[in-house]
Amino acid sequence: MYSVGMIRTHTFLPEPMISALKILSEKTGLSVAELIRRALSEYLKRQK
């Protein structure tokens, strides 16, 4: 899906946000990391 290499990062998120991401991950079958990547991608597109 990604044409560039990945770089590992560490981010601190509030517990309620992590809980919501885990629930969404279970519902969608996507990893929490993938959900975060998609959300950041959408956010960055809107900033242009």
C-alpha atoms as one frame of an Amber mdcrd trajectory, in Angstrom:
protein
   0.000   0.000   0.000   2.875   2.381   0.761   5.523   3.114  -1.839   8.033
   4.545   0.633   9.829   3.015   3.606   8.429   3.296   7.082  10.103   5.008
  10.031   9.153   3.931  13.540   7.955   6.735  15.808   6.718   6.924  19.371
   3.713   9.074  20.208   1.925   9.605  23.494  -1.869   9.584  23.196  -4.561
   9.992  25.852  -6.025   6.711  27.125  -9.554   7.470  25.798  -8.098   7.956
  22.308  -6.248   4.630  22.491  -9.404   2.889  23.696 -11.419   4.337  20.811
  -8.722   3.295  18.337  -8.680  -0.263  19.706 -12.473  -0.534  19.378 -12.339
   0.810  15.823  -9.492  -1.585  15.058 -11.599  -4.548  16.168 -14.575  -3.345
  14.103 -12.599  -2.685  10.928  -9.912  -5.350  11.123  -7.269  -2.648  10.585
  -4.380  -2.219  12.971  -4.258   0.765  15.307  -1.121   1.884  13.461  -2.947
   1.770  10.122  -5.858   3.770  11.518  -3.438   6.419  12.775  -1.602   6.511
   9.418  -4.881   6.976   7.551  -6.076   9.697   9.911  -2.773  11.582   9.636
  -2.796  11.234   5.865  -6.281  12.772   5.665  -5.296  15.563   8.035  -2.182
  16.405   6.036  -4.146  16.438   2.739  -6.566  18.983   4.224  -3.729  21.262
   5.308  -2.575  21.899   1.728
